[in-house]
Amino acid sequence: MADPAAANCNLLGNPLHEEQLEIVRMIGEVYSLNTVIDEARCLIDLNFGEVIASHQAIVDRARSFCEVSVEQRFSTILTSAAGYPLDKTYYQTIKGMVGALGVLERGGDLIIASECSEGFGSKAFRDAQEKLVHHGSRAFLAQISEKSLADIDEWQTQKQIQPMEHGEIHLYTKGLNREEQSLTAVRCVTNLQDTLNECLKKSANPSLGVIPEGPYVIPQYKEK
């Protein structure tokens, strides 16, 4: 996942996607049912067919809903984990952080709201986060790169390091206790408006991007 091509919405030269295709070809004849839902979670499209071709077709259909081009990056991004049910755990919340990276200025601030009504996530994920907090991001990445096999759910911790190294993450949640907040490895805040004002005030050229449902929209910076 450290490969630059292993990015949201990219299937060309993506090592993760290519490995998945290799596995599918080893299995043999495989068919799949693919679906697309809208922002109201209603089914708007589906197809069925040979797994690779049908998946590519539905991806092409979904791009018009998921990818949004913007002509600038922002010093502050305000987003969410897309609400219930996706924001039930902190584990799922990280998806909203990663999705905004394409339009966040380096060194900027990313504010994300997530209920985390079911708490932190799996024990395996908690263990990975404890290692991140204890050793730091560089040491954590070095440790997992030495493994021949990945531990369960540690991939999400690896993905969290990307936004952490890009800017500062501010998490607004009511579902995590103090211990769990300390394991997020990000800054937990109690007031969204105050945090937003603080982030905009500290920037020399403040600008605000709002992504209402972070994991479902992938904004991409396109130069004029």
C-alpha positions as CSV (number, residue, x, y, z in Angstrom):
1,M,0.0,0.0,0.0
2,A,3.0,2.3,0.2
3,D,3.1,2.3,-3.7
4,P,1.9,5.7,-5.0
5,A,-0.3,3.9,-7.5
6,A,-2.2,2.1,-4.7
7,A,-4.6,5.1,-4.5
8,N,-8.3,5.6,-4.4
9,C,-10.0,5.3,-7.8
10,N,-6.9,4.1,-9.6
11,L,-6.8,0.7,-11.2
12,L,-3.9,1.3,-13.6
13,G,-0.6,0.0,-12.3
14,N,-2.1,-0.4,-8.9
15,P,-0.2,-3.3,-7.3
16,L,-3.1,-4.2,-5.0
17,H,-5.6,-4.4,-7.9
18,E,-3.1,-6.3,-10.0
19,E,-2.6,-8.9,-7.3
20,Q,-6.4,-9.3,-6.9
21,L,-6.6,-9.9,-10.7
22,E,-3.9,-12.5,-10.5
23,I,-5.8,-14.3,-7.8
24,V,-9.0,-14.2,-9.8
25,R,-7.2,-15.7,-12.8
26,M,-5.8,-18.5,-10.7
27,I,-9.3,-19.4,-9.6
28,G,-10.6,-19.7,-13.1
29,E,-14.1,-18.9,-14.3
30,V,-15.7,-16.4,-11.9
31,Y,-18.8,-14.3,-12.2
32,S,-19.9,-11.4,-10.0
33,L,-22.9,-9.2,-9.2
34,N,-21.9,-5.5,-8.8
35,T,-24.0,-2.7,-7.4
36,V,-24.0,1.1,-7.1
37,I,-25.9,3.0,-4.5
38,D,-26.7,6.7,-4.3
39,E,-26.4,9.1,-1.3
40,A,-29.7,7.9,0.0
41,R,-28.3,4.3,0.0
42,C,-30.7,3.4,-2.8
43,L,-29.8,1.0,-5.5
44,I,-29.3,2.8,-8.8
45,D,-27.3,0.4,-10.9
46,L,-26.2,-3.2,-11.1
47,N,-24.7,-5.7,-13.5
48,F,-23.7,-9.3,-13.6
49,G,-21.0,-11.0,-15.7
50,E,-17.4,-12.2,-15.9
51,V,-15.8,-10.8,-12.8
52,I,-13.1,-8.6,-14.3
53,A,-15.1,-7.1,-17.2
54,S,-18.3,-6.6,-15.1
55,H,-16.3,-4.9,-12.3
56,Q,-14.6,-2.5,-14.7
57,A,-17.9,-1.6,-16.2
58,I,-19.5,-0.8,-12.9
59,V,-16.4,1.2,-11.8
60,D,-16.7,3.3,-15.0
61,R,-20.4,3.9,-14.0
62,A,-19.6,4.8,-10.4
63,R,-16.8,7.3,-11.3
64,S,-19.4,10.0,-12.2
65,F,-20.7,9.8,-8.7
66,C,-17.6,9.3,-6.7
67,E,-14.9,11.4,-8.3
68,V,-15.1,15.2,-8.0
69,S,-12.5,17.5,-9.6
70,V,-11.6,20.8,-7.9
71,E,-9.2,23.5,-9.0
72,Q,-7.5,24.2,-5.7
73,R,-6.2,22.5,-2.6
74,F,-7.5,23.7,0.8
75,S,-5.7,24.7,4.0
76,T,-8.6,23.1,6.0
77,I,-10.9,20.3,5.2
78,L,-14.1,19.6,7.1
79,T,-15.5,16.1,6.5
80,S,-17.2,13.1,8.2
81,A,-17.2,9.4,8.2
82,A,-20.5,9.5,6.3
83,G,-22.7,8.9,9.3
84,Y,-24.5,5.7,10.4
85,P,-23.8,2.9,9.8
86,L,-20.3,3.6,8.4
87,D,-19.1,5.6,11.3
88,K,-19.9,3.0,14.0
89,T,-16.2,2.5,14.8
90,Y,-13.0,4.5,14.6
91,Y,-11.6,1.8,12.4
92,Q,-14.1,2.8,9.7
93,T,-13.5,6.5,10.3
94,I,-10.0,6.4,8.8
95,K,-11.5,6.0,5.4
96,G,-12.9,9.5,5.5
97,M,-9.4,10.9,6.4
98,V,-7.7,9.2,3.5
99,G,-10.4,10.2,1.0
100,A,-9.7,13.9,1.5
101,L,-6.0,13.8,1.0
102,G,-6.1,14.7,-2.7
103,V,-7.3,18.3,-2.0
104,L,-5.7,19.0,1.4
105,E,-2.7,21.3,1.3
106,R,0.5,19.8,2.8
107,G,0.7,20.9,6.4
108,G,-3.0,21.7,6.4
109,D,-5.7,20.7,8.8
110,L,-8.3,17.9,8.4
111,I,-11.3,17.9,10.7
112,I,-13.4,14.8,10.7
113,A,-16.6,14.1,12.6
114,S,-17.5,10.5,13.5
115,E,-20.0,9.1,16.0
116,C,-18.0,5.9,16.8
117,S,-21.2,4.6,18.5
118,E,-19.7,1.0,18.7
119,G,-16.3,2.3,19.9
120,F,-12.9,1.6,18.5
121,G,-12.9,-1.5,16.4
122,S,-11.4,-5.0,16.5
123,K,-8.8,-6.1,19.0
124,A,-6.3,-6.6,16.2
125,F,-6.8,-3.0,15.1
126,R,-6.4,-1.8,18.6
127,D,-3.2,-3.7,18.9
128,A,-1.9,-2.0,15.7
129,Q,-2.9,1.4,17.0
130,E,-1.1,0.7,20.3
131,K,2.1,0.0,18.3
132,L,1.7,3.2,16.3
133,V,1.3,5.3,19.5
134,H,4.1,3.6,21.3
135,H,6.7,3.4,18.5
136,G,5.7,6.3,16.1
137,S,4.8,6.2,12.5
138,R,8.3,5.7,11.0
139,A,9.1,2.7,13.3
140,F,5.6,1.2,12.8
141,L,6.1,1.3,9.0
142,A,9.6,-0.2,9.3
143,Q,8.3,-3.0,11.4
144,I,5.5,-4.1,9.1
145,S,7.7,-3.8,6.0
146,E,9.9,-6.6,7.5
147,K,7.0,-9.0,7.8
148,S,6.3,-11.7,5.2
149,L,2.6,-11.7,6.2
150,A,0.5,-8.8,7.5
151,D,-1.4,-8.9,10.8
152,I,-5.2,-8.6,10.6
153,D,-6.5,-5.0,10.4
154,E,-3.1,-3.4,10.6
155,W,-3.5,-2.1,7.1
156,Q,-6.0,0.5,8.4
157,T,-3.3,1.9,10.7
158,Q,-0.9,2.0,7.8
159,K,-3.4,4.0,5.8
160,Q,-4.0,6.4,8.7
161,I,-0.3,7.3,8.7
162,Q,-0.8,8.9,5.2
163,P,-3.0,11.7,6.4
164,M,-1.1,12.0,9.6
165,E,2.1,12.7,7.7
166,H,0.3,15.1,5.2
167,G,-1.2,17.4,7.8
168,E,-2.8,17.5,11.3
169,I,-5.9,15.4,12.0
170,H,-8.6,16.6,14.3
171,L,-11.3,14.1,15.4
172,Y,-14.7,15.1,16.8
173,T,-16.4,12.1,18.3
174,K,-18.6,11.3,21.3
175,G,-18.3,7.5,21.1
176,L,-14.7,7.0,22.3
177,N,-13.5,7.0,25.9
178,R,-10.3,8.7,27.0
179,E,-8.2,5.5,26.6
180,E,-9.6,4.9,23.1
181,Q,-9.0,8.6,22.2
182,S,-5.4,8.2,23.1
183,L,-5.1,5.3,20.8
184,T,-6.3,7.2,17.7
185,A,-2.9,8.9,17.5
186,V,-4.7,12.1,16.3
187,R,-6.0,15.2,18.1
188,C,-9.4,14.7,19.6
189,V,-11.5,17.8,19.9
190,T,-14.8,18.7,21.7
191,N,-16.1,21.6,19.7
192,L,-16.3,21.6,15.9
193,Q,-16.9,25.3,15.4
194,D,-14.0,26.3,17.7
195,T,-11.7,23.8,16.0
196,L,-12.7,25.1,12.5
197,N,-12.1,28.7,13.6
198,E,-8.7,27.8,15.0
199,C,-7.6,26.0,11.9
200,L,-8.6,28.8,9.6
201,K,-7.1,31.5,11.8
202,K,-3.6,29.9,11.9
203,S,-3.3,29.6,8.1
204,A,-1.6,32.4,6.1
205,N,-4.0,31.8,3.2
206,P,-7.1,30.2,4.8
207,S,-9.4,28.2,2.6
208,L,-12.1,25.7,3.5
209,G,-13.2,22.5,1.6
210,V,-16.3,20.7,2.9
211,I,-16.8,17.0,2.1
212,P,-20.1,16.0,3.7
213,E,-19.6,12.2,3.3
214,G,-15.9,11.5,3.3
215,P,-15.6,7.9,2.3
216,Y,-18.1,8.1,-0.5
217,V,-16.5,11.1,-2.4
218,I,-13.0,11.2,-3.8
219,P,-12.1,14.9,-4.6
220,Q,-9.1,15.2,-6.9
221,Y,-7.1,18.3,-7.6
222,K,-7.0,19.3,-11.2
223,E,-4.8,22.2,-12.3
224,K,-6.5,24.9,-14.4
